[in-house]
Amino acid sequence: MTNVYDFEMPRLNGQPQALADYRGKVLLIVNTASKCGFTPQYEGLEKLYQDYKDRGLVILGFPCNQFGSQEPGSEDDIGEFCQINYGVSFPMFSKIDVNGRGAAPLYKFLRKARKGFLGSERIKWNFTKFLLDRDGNVVRRFASISKPEAIRPDIEALL
């Protein structure tokens, strides 16, 4: 796979979603978790989505249980949690691994395209964010501690 649009990933309901359907959009791809200290970032992510979706931003959430088992629930549990607690309306996908042998190919692609601190490809924790331009190029990688509102200028520059 050489482009983000080459991937197809299952949504929380199990239905496949071709990422090519998001061609021409600015994407913010985030690995998420429901029981993490960064979980309140769902609120900021939803705010970004509401503020910019009409201008072409799509946020894609990928639950992950690899960090402290902070996403232990089923897809139904995850969807319910996100809706009830944060009103998440951006696309959420099935639980995946982002590191190791079982890492989703999408995340292998993202990690290689935009390395982290000191050139590391490894995802360090939940709520690592990848920002992609309208052509599907990975423009920036943001650490978990980067709050959604702090990346607003980077998003605006691509819109």
Secondary structure, DSSP 8 states (H G I E B T S, - for coil): --SGGG-EEEBTTS-EEEGGGGTTSEEEEEEE-SSSTTTTHHHHHHHHHHHHGGGTEEEEEEEB-TTTT---S-HHHHHHHHHHHH---S-BB--B--SSTT--HHHHHHHHHS--GGG--S--STT-EEEE-TTS-EEEEE-TTS-GGGGHHHHHHH-
